Every structure is written in structure tokens, then in C-alpha cells.
Amino acid sequence: MPNKPDLRIRSHVISEGVNRVPNRAMLRAVGFRDEDFRKPMIGVASTWSEVTPCNMHIDGLAVHAKQGVRDHGGAPLIFNTITVSDGISMGHEGMLFSLPSREIIADSIETVTNAERFDGLVAIGGCDKNTPACLMAIGRLNIPAVYVYGGSIQPGKLDGQSVDIVTAFEAVGEYHEGRIDEERLHQVECSVCPGAGACGGMYTANTMAAAAEALGMSLPGSSSTPAIAPDKAAECGRAGQAVIALLENNIRPRDIMTKRAFENAITVVMALGGSTNAFLHLLAIAHSAGVGLTLDDFERIRRKVPHLADLKPSGRYAMQDLNEAGGVPGVMKLLLAQGLLHGDCLTVTGRSLADNLAEAAPLHEGQTIIRPFDEPLKPDGPLVVLRGNLAPDGAVAKMSGIRSLRFSGPAKVYDSEEAATRAIMDGDIREGDVLVIRYCGPKGGPGMPEMLSVTAMIVGKGLGGKVALLTDGRFSGGSHGFVVGHVAPEAQEGGPIALLRSGDVVTIDSGTQELTVEIGEEELTQRRSGWVKPPLKASSGVLFKYARLVSSASVGAVTDREV
């Protein structure tokens, strides 16, 4: 690298001294030559896997990133980490491993990068947990890094209509209700996932990809470029170039992921009507980056940001439609013009967010995906923090697509998702009920499972908006309806949700932001005195370790802080 500064930050230990001969010998075996030992070593963290369409193409993207690093003076090495498919693990015990996989991915990237002493990192993710996990590792490592989102899937087509994975879950409910037959269910199954990429609506993967771009950790346009678009491969090459530039200028992730950058991410999530999982993941990323972020920050920002995006699951459009209308950069350009973003925040381009957006095209004229500011879907953000005698430490609700702000009804209480599912299928859940599923929190699940199959069954049975669902677990980004999750403290820790009984009247009020049960404090105290903490459901292995270490959902359900 003639006429270039010495970029080596950590990997100099590989090339210096007689004692490093064995280290260099091993790298020669994987293709290094003499000149490579004078270059910065860049890790390319690939989440490639055949277990999910979200990640099935990432091996090719990693090769493009590797070439981008090499073309701009770095010595790149690809390494892999795991992924799980939330869609495939949904509705059975596999879902218990989904949220813990976020910690495993983050831990593994941190472990490999530190062990190999990489100087910089390009991380490429796809499915729901990949983006937050990569950013958590990047925040901990604090070496120059760029995140690349693998991109979303194209919508499937059935009878000329766009369909996606949530269509399949809802079709199961329709089948059990007798509204469609088995042949139609099979047609849906064969149509919803046409190829590579993450779920195409404003579900968790696309929510977190948009948040990563707003944070400044992805190149402009990364979050809305489809998985199979040629631009995605080119972006990976540019990411390789960008990480070298970050090294040259000694720009590190914690210079980018500031409190104001997290406020930008929350703003974009609210405007797009993103997944409630954004609470968990942004809190966890902020913790990894040493930034103090709380549920109150989400609520403060929500009040001033309108919901503008008519995107699935509660709306009509997919991420590909938004991309064709100007993408997330077009949305951010609009938000910046309205004074809702901090334009001075630094990004992985080495420039400010405002400088990046100055070059972005505005949203296309005539597009109907992003509403004008004077005609929003909702005048404030749809992701609401609730508190009350059922959730002293908070709960979260997604109010997009819901006309009523208040729901009050008798509780139907179940201690597992399986029991609740049977109740729905047997017709025990009726209009006006508040379905409560507890002992599903981070410790109690363990693993805080998503309830997409339950919410989809409710919608499929024609009860969407007519039944409320309350849980200390969480929801897929594809869930919609009157749903409240992340109730904290969770039942396993003796939170008030553990004291509920069927027939208790529960009120969910997003206007007053209260989640309450009509029971006096004396009765609650009496019930609490009779409550016995159940043993953890896991006694060994990954889930046991996770349950022992994980913190409350109200602080991100992380495993590297005191609980």
C-alpha cells in the first residue's frame, strides 16, 4: 500500500517478530502472501445458511465484500456464523431458540474477530436476529465496521395478488375455520416464498435493516435494496471499500452509534410502522455500544413522529414496493426536511447523514406507499409503551391498523402458547376476550417466543381486532391486531401478569398508555403471597444458560449485564 498510512491496528502481531512465524504459516495455508502481511486484515462475517431463504444467498454477497476489501488494499477473510429461520421455528419449541440465537451470533462474531485480531469488519445479515446481532458485536468490538443487509424477498403472487409468509400463517387460521379448503392452503404454501431474501413486509428483518441504515451503520439504500437485485452485490463491494476508508480515518462504530443516531433509528422505525421487536433489539445494540437508551426514549420520540408508511402487515405494500418508490433514503430525506432527524450524525460513508441524503432522490411523485405529513396513517408513532399495575416496568403494543385505542374485557389465561393455541382452535376464545399467554418471557419461555402463529390464527378466524392478546413473550413483525407484548416484569420473575386469573377484567388503553387489571392492591398482595416461583423449564444446555443470564425485556433481554 504505497503512499498510504499504516492502517494496522491490531493484526500487526501476526506479521512482526520471529515468534509470529507459526501465525503467518497458518495464514499462508489459506492464501496469504508476503504482501498481505503488510495490509490490514478485514473479517467478513457471513450469516450464510441454507436453513432459510433470508440467508441462502449471502455466501455470494460475502465474496463480493471480500473482493471489495481486496481491491482497496485490505487482506480479507470470510468466516461464518449461525442463523435460524424464525418462520420455520414458529409455532413449536424451535421458537424458544430464536431470540437466544441473537446472542450466539453476536458472541461468535465478537469471538472470532478478537481471536483473529481483525482490524476491521464487514458483517452481512438477513433474517430477523442477524442485523441486531451483527450490530451488537460491532458495538462491543468498536473497530471500523460496516453492516450490509442481505435484502428482502420479492412478494409471491397468487391469483394476481401479492402474498408473503404471513399470508401462509393466516391461511392456517382460515383453514381451521373452514373458510378455505386444503387445496387452497397448498396453493398458498407454494406461492408465498418465491426465492432468496428476508420476509418482504415491514416485519422485523426490514425494520431492523432500516434502523441500521438510520443509525449510520449501513451504506445508503442498503435496507430497501432487494436481495436479488444487482445493486445488492455492488453494495457489498462498496462496503469493502468503505471499511478501508473508515480505517484510514480511524472512524469507529461508537463514533457513529451515538444517542442521537439511535434517536434517528427510532424515528425511522416509527414512521415506517416497524416491528415491536425494534424495542428489544435497539436497546440491546445501544447497550453493546455503551449508549444509555430506555423505553422512555422510544415514547418521547413516538409522540412527535407520524406513522406514514402503508406497509404490511397492517398495510398494503411490501419493501420492494417502497424500494421502487424511492426506498428508505427517500423516506429519510422527507423526515430530515421536516426536522425529525439529526442530520449531523456521522455515518459509515465518513460523511454526515445530511450529506448522504443530499444526494438521495426524493420519493417518487404519485407514490402512495408513504403518506404526506398532513395525511398520516396516524399522527404519532404506532409503537406504544404501556405501563400500569400489570406492567410496572413497561409493555409494548403496535397500534397500526387498529381503529380503537381502548380494549377492555375478561382475561382468558394460559401458561403456554400450546394451551392458548388449543383454546383458539376449539373455539374457546370469543369476541371481547383478552387472551393472556404468560411464562413466555426471556427467562420463563425461556427465550421469549414470538406469537405469530397465535395472532395469525386469531386473524384467520375472523377475530382480528375483536380479541386482544397480552403476553410476556413477544410478537413477530408480521403480527397485527390488538396485541401487547414484552410485559415486564415477566411471570417467571413474579410480575403481576403471573397473578392474573381467568375472568379478571383487563384494560388496554393506548390513549392513556395504561395496562391495568381491575383488582385492588389488597387482592394483588394476597395473590402474590400465594404465588410460588416455578422452576426454569430448561435444566441444561443453551436455554438453561440463557435463562440464567438474560435480563428483562425492558432493557433489551441481553446476557452480558447483571440481572
Secondary structure, 3 states (H helix, E strand, C coil): CCCCCCCCCCCHHHHCCHHHHHHHHHHHHCCCCHHHHHCCEEEEEECCCCCCCCCCCHHHHHHHHHHHHHHCCCEEEEEECCCCCHHHHCCCHHHHHHHHHHHHHHHHHHHHHHHHCCCEEEEEECCCCHHHHHHHHHHHHCCCEEEEECCECCCEEECCEEECHHHHHHHHHHHHCCCCCHHHHHHHHCCCCCCCCECCCCCHHHHHHHHHHHHCCCCCCCCCCCCCCHHHHHHHHHHHHHHHHHHHCCCCHHHHCCHHHHHHHHHHHHHHCCCCHHHHHHHHHHHHCCCCCCHHHHHHHHCCCCECECECCCCCECHHHHHHCCHHHHHHHHHHHCCCCCCCCECCCCCEHHHHHHCCCCCCCCCCCECCCCCCCECCCCEEEEEECCEEEEEEEECCCCCCCEEEEEEEEECCHHHHHHHHHCCCCCCCCEEEECCCCCCCCCCCCECHHHHHHHHHCCCECCEEEEECCECCCCCCCEEEEEEECCHHHCCHHHHCCCCCEEEEECCCCEEEECCCHHHHHHHHHHCCCCCCCCCCHHHHHHHHHCCCHHHCCCCCCCC
